[in-house]
Amino acid sequence: MRMSTVCAALAAVSCLALSAHAQVLGAITATPTAAKVGEPVTVSATIDVVSANYCGFVVGFGDGAFKDAVSDVSNATPLVLTHTYAKAGAYHVTLGGKNVQNHPNCGGPERAVDITVTGAATPAKPMPLKPADVCAKGWKLSGKLNAKTGTFTCAAKAGTALPAEKPVCKGDLSYFENAKKGQYGCKP
């Protein structure tokens, strides 16, 4: 087989591999990257949509905890999560493709960000338990605040500016926002 034929065949295989994944892993960021034990860290994971928005991925927090997620029409990225670390140390937070809920894994190489956790945290601002105190000014509670789990959705007119101060979600809940629908809150 001639070298040019081999190169063309390899290029075709690469093209097929890329088309098998209509989207690839984007970036993963963490704020802050230097935190204290018990202090919430906000992790944001994005998927770069090439032709179709439909794949599964996993965020690994580096301490044995993971969060599976999907990117599709009803679950657009970025996925914004909060996580707290129980022990001081260096943590390697990863974003990788994974088959989730019948969604094929997102393509591309694994992405990562490093977080350093030290000492004890200052006490976190407790989440308000009154429905009237959950949503920012100009926003109203949509449905009910689940005081036991901490889930809630705040709603406003579509296009209303999202609040600058994001709420800290309890436990394994994830912060979400959708400016087009005029919603934000904490969900599983």
C-alpha positions as CSV (number, residue, x, y, z in Angstrom):
1,M,0.0,0.0,0.0
2,R,1.4,3.4,-0.9
3,M,2.1,6.0,1.8
4,S,-0.4,8.5,0.4
5,T,-3.2,5.8,0.5
6,V,-2.3,5.0,4.1
7,C,-2.4,8.7,5.1
8,A,-5.8,9.2,3.3
9,A,-7.2,6.2,5.2
10,L,-6.0,7.5,8.5
11,A,-7.5,10.9,7.8
12,A,-10.8,9.3,7.0
13,V,-10.7,7.3,10.2
14,S,-10.0,10.5,12.2
15,C,-12.9,12.2,10.4
16,L,-15.2,9.4,11.3
17,A,-14.1,9.4,15.0
18,L,-14.8,13.2,15.1
19,S,-18.3,12.8,13.5
20,A,-19.1,10.0,16.0
21,H,-18.9,12.7,18.7
22,A,-21.1,15.7,17.6
23,Q,-19.7,17.6,20.6
24,V,-16.5,17.7,22.5
25,L,-15.5,18.5,26.1
26,G,-14.9,22.2,26.5
27,A,-13.4,23.8,29.5
28,I,-13.6,23.3,33.3
29,T,-13.0,26.1,35.7
30,A,-13.1,26.4,39.5
31,T,-13.6,29.5,41.7
32,P,-11.8,29.8,43.9
33,T,-8.8,27.6,43.1
34,A,-7.5,28.1,46.6
35,A,-10.2,27.4,49.2
36,K,-10.5,26.5,52.9
37,V,-12.0,23.2,54.2
38,G,-15.8,23.5,54.1
39,E,-15.7,26.6,51.8
40,P,-17.9,26.1,48.7
41,V,-16.0,25.9,45.4
42,T,-17.9,26.6,42.2
43,V,-17.0,24.4,39.3
44,S,-18.2,25.2,35.8
45,A,-18.0,22.6,32.9
46,T,-18.7,23.4,29.3
47,I,-19.3,21.3,26.2
48,D,-18.3,22.6,22.8
49,V,-21.2,21.8,20.4
50,V,-19.9,21.0,17.0
51,S,-23.1,19.9,15.2
52,A,-25.6,18.5,17.7
53,N,-26.1,19.0,21.4
54,Y,-26.4,15.5,22.8
55,C,-23.7,13.8,24.9
56,G,-22.9,12.6,28.4
57,F,-20.0,13.6,30.7
58,V,-18.8,13.4,34.3
59,V,-17.2,15.9,36.6
60,G,-14.8,14.3,39.2
61,F,-14.0,16.5,42.2
62,G,-10.7,14.7,43.0
63,D,-11.9,13.6,46.5
64,G,-13.9,10.5,45.3
65,A,-17.1,12.5,44.5
66,F,-18.5,12.6,41.0
67,K,-21.4,14.2,39.2
68,D,-22.8,12.7,36.0
69,A,-24.5,15.1,33.5
70,V,-25.8,15.4,30.0
71,S,-25.7,18.1,27.4
72,D,-28.8,18.2,25.2
73,V,-31.6,20.6,24.2
74,S,-33.1,20.6,27.7
75,N,-29.7,20.6,29.6
76,A,-27.5,23.2,28.0
77,T,-24.1,23.9,29.5
78,P,-22.3,25.3,31.3
79,L,-23.1,23.0,34.1
80,V,-22.4,25.0,37.3
81,L,-21.9,22.9,40.5
82,T,-20.8,23.8,44.0
83,H,-18.7,21.4,46.0
84,T,-17.1,21.5,49.5
85,Y,-14.0,19.6,50.6
86,A,-13.8,18.0,54.0
87,K,-10.0,17.8,54.2
88,A,-7.1,20.0,53.3
89,G,-5.1,18.9,50.2
90,A,-4.5,19.3,46.5
91,Y,-7.4,18.1,44.3
92,H,-7.4,17.4,40.6
93,V,-10.9,18.2,39.3
94,T,-11.7,16.6,35.9
95,L,-14.2,16.8,33.1
96,G,-14.5,13.6,31.0
97,G,-16.8,11.9,28.5
98,K,-19.2,9.2,29.9
99,N,-22.2,7.4,28.6
100,V,-25.1,8.8,30.7
101,Q,-28.8,8.2,30.4
102,N,-28.5,6.8,26.9
103,H,-26.4,9.8,25.8
104,P,-23.1,8.8,24.2
105,N,-20.0,10.1,25.8
106,C,-18.8,13.6,24.8
107,G,-15.6,13.4,22.7
108,G,-12.2,15.0,23.1
109,P,-9.4,14.8,25.7
110,E,-10.1,15.0,29.5
111,R,-10.0,18.5,30.9
112,A,-8.9,19.4,34.4
113,V,-8.3,22.2,36.9
114,D,-6.4,22.0,40.2
115,I,-7.7,23.2,43.5
116,T,-5.8,23.6,46.8
117,V,-7.7,23.3,50.0
118,T,-6.2,24.5,53.3
119,G,-7.3,24.9,57.0
120,A,-10.8,25.4,58.3
121,A,-13.3,27.6,56.5
122,T,-15.1,30.6,57.9
123,P,-18.8,29.7,58.5
124,A,-20.8,29.8,55.3
125,K,-23.8,32.1,55.0
126,P,-26.7,29.8,55.9
127,M,-29.4,29.3,53.2
128,P,-32.5,31.2,54.2
129,L,-35.4,29.0,55.2
130,K,-38.2,31.6,54.4
131,P,-39.5,31.4,50.8
132,A,-39.5,35.2,50.7
133,D,-35.8,35.4,51.5
134,V,-34.6,32.8,48.9
135,C,-34.9,34.9,45.7
136,A,-33.1,38.1,44.8
137,K,-34.9,41.4,44.5
138,G,-37.1,41.4,41.4
139,W,-37.4,37.6,41.4
140,K,-40.2,35.4,42.8
141,L,-40.2,31.9,44.0
142,S,-41.6,29.6,41.4
143,G,-43.4,26.7,43.1
144,K,-42.2,25.8,46.6
145,L,-39.0,25.9,48.5
146,N,-38.2,22.4,49.8
147,A,-36.8,23.3,53.2
148,K,-35.6,19.7,53.7
149,T,-33.6,19.3,50.5
150,G,-33.0,23.0,49.7
151,T,-34.3,22.8,46.1
152,F,-35.9,25.9,44.7
153,T,-36.5,27.9,41.5
154,C,-36.7,31.7,41.3
155,A,-38.4,33.2,38.2
156,A,-38.7,36.6,36.6
157,K,-39.6,38.1,33.3
158,A,-37.5,36.6,30.5
159,G,-34.3,38.7,30.0
160,T,-34.2,39.9,33.6
161,A,-30.6,40.3,34.7
162,L,-29.5,37.3,36.8
163,P,-28.4,38.2,40.3
164,A,-24.7,39.0,40.8
165,E,-24.5,37.1,44.0
166,K,-25.2,33.4,43.3
167,P,-26.8,31.3,46.1
168,V,-24.8,28.5,47.6
169,C,-26.7,25.2,47.1
170,K,-27.0,22.6,49.9
171,G,-25.1,19.3,49.7
172,D,-25.1,17.7,46.3
173,L,-27.5,20.2,44.7
174,S,-26.3,22.2,41.6
175,Y,-26.8,25.8,40.9
176,F,-28.6,26.5,37.6
177,E,-29.6,29.5,35.6
178,N,-31.4,30.2,32.4
179,A,-31.6,33.8,31.4
180,K,-33.8,33.1,28.3
181,K,-36.5,31.5,30.5
182,G,-35.9,33.9,33.5
183,Q,-35.0,31.2,36.0
184,Y,-32.3,30.3,38.5
185,G,-32.1,28.1,41.6
186,C,-30.8,24.9,43.1
187,K,-31.7,21.4,41.8
188,P,-30.4,17.8,42.1
